[in-house]
Amino acid sequence: MSELPSERAVLHIMWDCDSSLLNQSSDHSTGSVSSLDTASVHSDYFRSSYTDSTQSNLRHVTEWPSPFPIPKFSYDVELKLRKGNETYEKSKKGLDVTRDIKMEILDKVAQAIFEIKSYPEKEELESVASSLVLKYPCLKEPGSITGYDGWKTSIKYKLGNYRSKLRQAGCSEVDVNKKRTADVDDSPFTLKKPKRGEVSHVPDHPQHHDDSTLEEERVALVNEMKKKKKNMTLIRHKMGLTFSLRRREVVEGQPMVSEVQERWPVLFSVEEVSEEFHRITGKDLLGTFGASLEKYVPRCLAC
């Protein structure tokens, strides 16, 4: 819409919404609803509905931060760490880390890591431990070359325990990596981690939806694609809604391309290729491609 001339930027959205929404924008003096108010109400309603239905699909939306932002701990732990930093500045004496303090730190750090990436790399875990002792020098380990080797190991195992808790709670992204016994699956167990650049690997289903309801939405998508005049707004909405079901099929089932094309024909359209790329990586496909061209084309032309 922003790329169109103002005189041609006309939006028509047909949406079934509660009549109370329209009443909010009605003209109380005349009892009528202006076309501008109706359009804005419909647009806002559609935007909020679309966001609510897809927001839970995209948990990971950022790249790995540098430096890693250490979360805020409970008041008593923050107070002890602050006092410990003051003592460290004066005497270079580290804080006596009790079990309660260490558990609080590891719990909060593990949650903060998982909010960004469920399976961080070795270097990324090292950046977390480095940021922790940088913010709280009193936590540096005496005798360690880096001062945080022990913290790095503790964070690694704590994150593994946290993933186990999430797996028991039904988190799809870690549940896909549960161990398989030989009688269930003869194939060797492989860890299905997100590939580089993937920020939404196997998201949970949107709230109030399960496999059966999302399968109904998928069937509706297939039927819509068979129509001569397709409702692209409806298609984009349902593609975002069924993203979690689609990712689970692709990651867990590893189907052939022909099977994916049969079940998700709209996924092979030009528009949806870019949309799916954005859902998985959080990046604009054409923008990323254009930026890469600008970076490498001059070097290629110079050869």
C-alpha positions as CSV (number, residue, x, y, z in Angstrom):
1,M,0.0,0.0,0.0
2,S,2.8,2.4,0.9
3,E,4.3,2.0,-2.6
4,L,1.1,3.1,-4.4
5,P,0.1,6.6,-5.3
6,S,-2.2,8.1,-2.6
7,E,-5.1,8.5,-5.1
8,R,-4.9,4.8,-6.0
9,A,-4.4,3.4,-2.6
10,V,-7.8,1.9,-2.2
11,L,-8.3,-1.1,0.1
12,H,-11.4,-3.3,0.1
13,I,-11.6,-6.0,2.9
14,M,-14.7,-8.2,3.4
15,W,-14.5,-9.5,7.0
16,D,-17.1,-10.9,9.3
17,C,-16.7,-9.0,12.5
18,D,-18.9,-8.2,15.5
19,S,-21.4,-5.5,14.9
20,S,-20.2,-3.8,18.1
21,L,-17.0,-2.9,16.3
22,L,-18.9,-1.0,13.7
23,N,-21.0,0.7,16.3
24,Q,-17.9,2.1,17.9
25,S,-17.2,4.1,14.7
26,S,-20.8,5.0,13.9
27,D,-22.0,8.6,13.8
28,H,-24.1,8.9,16.9
29,S,-25.8,12.0,15.6
30,T,-27.1,10.4,12.4
31,G,-26.8,6.7,13.3
32,S,-24.9,6.0,10.1
33,V,-21.4,4.7,9.6
34,S,-19.1,6.5,7.2
35,S,-17.2,4.6,4.6
36,L,-13.9,5.8,6.0
37,D,-14.7,4.7,9.5
38,T,-16.0,1.3,8.3
39,A,-12.8,0.7,6.3
40,S,-10.6,1.6,9.2
41,V,-12.5,-0.6,11.5
42,H,-12.4,-3.5,9.1
43,S,-8.7,-3.0,8.5
44,D,-7.8,-2.8,12.2
45,Y,-9.9,-5.8,12.9
46,F,-8.3,-7.8,10.2
47,R,-4.8,-6.7,11.2
48,S,-5.4,-7.7,14.9
49,S,-7.0,-11.0,14.0
50,Y,-4.1,-11.9,11.6
51,T,-1.5,-10.9,14.2
52,D,-3.2,-12.8,17.0
53,S,-3.4,-16.0,14.9
54,T,0.2,-15.9,13.7
55,Q,2.1,-14.2,16.5
56,S,2.4,-17.4,18.6
57,N,3.8,-19.2,15.5
58,L,6.9,-17.0,15.4
59,R,8.6,-17.2,18.8
60,H,12.2,-16.6,17.6
61,V,12.3,-13.3,15.8
62,T,15.8,-12.0,16.3
63,E,19.3,-13.0,15.4
64,W,21.8,-13.9,18.1
65,P,22.6,-10.6,19.9
66,S,26.1,-9.4,20.6
67,P,26.7,-8.7,23.4
68,F,24.2,-11.1,24.9
69,P,21.7,-9.2,27.2
70,I,21.8,-10.7,30.6
71,P,18.3,-10.8,32.1
72,K,17.3,-9.2,35.4
73,F,17.4,-11.5,38.4
74,S,15.3,-11.4,41.5
75,Y,15.7,-8.4,43.9
76,D,17.7,-10.3,46.5
77,V,20.1,-11.8,44.0
78,E,20.6,-8.5,42.2
79,L,21.4,-6.9,45.6
80,K,24.0,-9.6,46.4
81,L,25.6,-9.2,43.0
82,R,25.7,-5.5,43.3
83,K,27.4,-5.7,46.7
84,G,29.7,-8.4,45.3
85,N,30.8,-6.1,42.4
86,E,31.6,-3.3,44.9
87,T,33.7,-5.7,46.9
88,Y,35.4,-7.0,43.8
89,E,36.4,-3.5,42.7
90,K,38.1,-2.8,46.0
91,S,39.7,-6.1,46.8
92,K,39.4,-8.3,43.7
93,K,37.7,-10.8,45.9
94,G,34.9,-12.8,44.1
95,L,31.4,-13.4,45.5
96,D,30.7,-16.6,47.4
97,V,28.1,-18.0,45.0
98,T,25.6,-20.1,47.0
99,R,23.4,-22.8,45.4
100,D,20.4,-20.5,45.5
101,I,22.2,-17.7,43.7
102,K,23.6,-20.0,41.1
103,M,20.2,-21.7,40.4
104,E,18.5,-18.3,40.1
105,I,21.2,-17.1,37.6
106,L,21.1,-20.3,35.5
107,D,17.3,-20.5,35.4
108,K,16.9,-16.9,34.1
109,V,19.8,-17.2,31.7
110,A,18.5,-20.5,30.2
111,Q,15.1,-18.9,29.7
112,A,16.6,-15.9,28.0
113,I,18.7,-18.1,25.7
114,F,15.7,-20.2,24.7
115,E,13.7,-17.1,23.8
116,I,16.3,-16.4,21.1
117,K,17.6,-19.9,20.1
118,S,16.7,-23.4,21.4
119,Y,20.0,-25.0,20.4
120,P,22.8,-22.4,20.6
121,E,26.2,-23.1,19.2
122,K,29.4,-23.4,21.3
123,E,30.5,-19.9,20.5
124,E,27.1,-18.5,21.4
125,L,27.1,-20.2,24.8
126,E,30.6,-18.7,25.3
127,S,29.3,-15.2,24.5
128,V,26.6,-15.7,27.2
129,A,29.1,-16.7,29.9
130,S,31.4,-13.9,28.8
131,S,28.6,-11.3,29.1
132,L,27.6,-12.7,32.5
133,V,31.0,-12.1,34.1
134,L,31.5,-8.8,32.2
135,K,28.3,-7.5,33.8
136,Y,29.1,-9.1,37.2
137,P,32.9,-9.3,37.6
138,C,32.4,-10.8,41.1
139,L,31.3,-14.0,39.4
140,K,34.7,-14.5,37.7
141,E,36.2,-17.9,38.5
142,P,39.7,-17.8,40.1
143,G,42.2,-19.9,38.3
144,S,40.3,-19.9,35.1
145,I,42.0,-18.5,32.0
146,T,38.8,-16.8,30.7
147,G,37.1,-16.5,34.1
148,Y,33.9,-18.1,32.9
149,D,34.6,-21.7,31.7
150,G,32.7,-23.2,34.6
151,W,29.7,-20.9,33.9
152,K,29.7,-21.9,30.3
153,T,29.5,-25.6,31.2
154,S,26.8,-24.9,33.8
155,I,24.7,-22.9,31.3
156,K,25.0,-25.6,28.7
157,Y,23.7,-28.3,31.0
158,K,21.0,-26.1,32.5
159,L,19.7,-25.3,29.0
160,G,19.6,-29.0,28.3
161,N,17.5,-29.5,31.5
162,Y,15.3,-26.6,30.5
163,R,14.6,-28.2,27.1
164,S,13.7,-31.4,28.9
165,K,11.1,-29.6,30.9
166,L,9.7,-27.9,27.8
167,R,9.6,-31.3,26.0
168,Q,7.5,-32.7,28.9
169,A,5.3,-29.6,28.7
170,G,4.7,-30.3,25.0
171,C,6.9,-27.7,23.3
172,S,7.0,-28.7,19.6
173,E,10.4,-27.3,18.8
174,V,12.2,-29.6,21.3
175,D,9.6,-32.4,21.3
176,V,10.6,-33.2,17.7
177,N,14.0,-34.2,19.1
178,K,12.8,-36.8,21.6
179,K,14.8,-40.1,21.5
180,R,13.3,-42.8,19.4
181,T,13.5,-46.5,20.3
182,A,14.4,-49.1,17.8
183,D,10.9,-50.7,17.7
184,V,9.3,-47.3,16.9
185,D,11.8,-46.0,14.4
186,D,14.5,-48.2,12.7
187,S,16.2,-45.1,11.3
188,P,19.1,-43.7,13.3
189,F,18.2,-40.8,15.6
190,T,19.2,-37.4,14.3
191,L,18.9,-34.1,16.1
192,K,16.5,-31.9,14.1
193,K,18.0,-28.6,15.0
194,P,17.2,-25.3,13.2
195,K,19.5,-24.6,10.3
196,R,21.5,-21.4,10.2
197,G,19.2,-18.5,9.6
198,E,16.1,-20.3,10.8
199,V,14.4,-18.4,13.7
200,S,11.1,-20.3,13.6
201,H,11.9,-24.0,13.3
202,V,8.9,-26.1,14.6
203,P,6.6,-23.6,16.4
204,D,3.7,-24.5,18.5
205,H,0.2,-24.3,17.1
206,P,-1.7,-21.0,17.5
207,Q,-3.9,-20.7,20.6
208,H,-7.3,-22.6,20.3
209,H,-6.0,-24.6,17.4
210,D,-4.8,-28.2,17.0
211,D,-4.0,-30.7,14.2
212,S,-7.6,-31.3,13.3
213,T,-8.6,-27.6,13.1
214,L,-5.5,-26.7,11.1
215,E,-6.1,-29.6,8.8
216,E,-9.5,-28.1,8.0
217,E,-7.8,-24.8,7.3
218,R,-5.4,-26.6,4.9
219,V,-8.3,-28.2,3.0
220,A,-9.9,-24.8,2.8
221,L,-6.7,-23.4,1.3
222,V,-6.6,-26.2,-1.3
223,N,-10.2,-25.5,-2.3
224,E,-9.5,-21.7,-2.5
225,M,-6.6,-22.4,-4.9
226,K,-8.9,-24.3,-7.2
227,K,-11.1,-21.2,-7.8
228,K,-10.6,-19.1,-10.8
229,K,-10.9,-15.9,-8.8
230,K,-8.8,-16.4,-5.7
231,N,-9.1,-14.5,-2.5
232,M,-5.4,-13.7,-1.9
233,T,-6.1,-11.9,1.5
234,L,-7.8,-15.1,2.8
235,I,-5.0,-17.2,1.4
236,R,-2.3,-15.2,3.1
237,H,-4.2,-15.3,6.4
238,K,-4.7,-19.1,6.3
239,M,-1.1,-19.7,5.3
240,G,0.1,-17.8,8.3
241,L,-2.4,-19.7,10.5
242,T,-1.3,-23.1,9.3
243,F,2.5,-22.4,9.4
244,S,3.0,-24.6,12.5
245,L,1.3,-27.6,10.9
246,R,3.3,-27.2,7.7
247,R,6.6,-26.9,9.5
248,R,5.9,-30.0,11.6
249,E,5.1,-32.0,8.4
250,V,8.3,-30.8,6.7
251,V,10.6,-31.3,9.7
252,E,9.2,-34.5,11.2
253,G,8.0,-36.2,8.0
254,Q,10.6,-35.0,5.6
255,P,8.2,-35.5,2.6
256,M,9.1,-35.4,-1.1
257,V,8.6,-32.2,-2.9
258,S,5.7,-33.6,-4.9
259,E,3.9,-34.5,-1.6
260,V,4.4,-30.9,-0.3
261,Q,3.2,-29.5,-3.6
262,E,0.1,-31.7,-3.4
263,R,-0.8,-30.7,0.1
264,W,0.3,-27.1,0.0
265,P,-0.1,-25.9,-3.6
266,V,-0.1,-22.2,-2.7
267,L,3.3,-22.6,-1.1
268,F,4.8,-22.8,-4.6
269,S,3.5,-19.5,-5.8
270,V,5.9,-16.6,-6.1
271,E,4.2,-14.5,-3.4
272,E,4.1,-17.3,-0.8
273,V,7.8,-18.3,-1.4
274,S,8.7,-14.9,-0.1
275,E,6.2,-15.1,2.7
276,E,7.3,-18.5,3.9
277,F,11.0,-17.4,3.8
278,H,10.0,-14.5,6.1
279,R,8.1,-16.8,8.4
280,I,11.1,-19.1,8.8
281,T,14.0,-16.7,8.8
282,G,12.4,-13.4,9.8
283,K,14.1,-11.7,6.7
284,D,12.8,-10.3,3.5
285,L,13.8,-12.7,0.6
286,L,14.0,-10.1,-2.2
287,G,15.7,-7.6,0.1
288,T,18.3,-10.1,1.3
289,F,18.9,-11.2,-2.3
290,G,19.3,-7.6,-3.5
291,A,21.7,-6.9,-0.7
292,S,23.8,-9.9,-1.6
293,L,23.8,-8.8,-5.3
294,E,25.1,-5.3,-4.3
295,K,27.8,-7.0,-2.2
296,Y,29.2,-9.5,-4.7
297,V,28.3,-8.2,-8.2
298,P,31.0,-5.5,-8.2
299,R,33.6,-8.1,-7.3
300,C,32.4,-10.4,-10.1
301,L,32.4,-7.6,-12.6
302,A,36.0,-6.8,-11.7
303,C,37.1,-10.3,-12.5
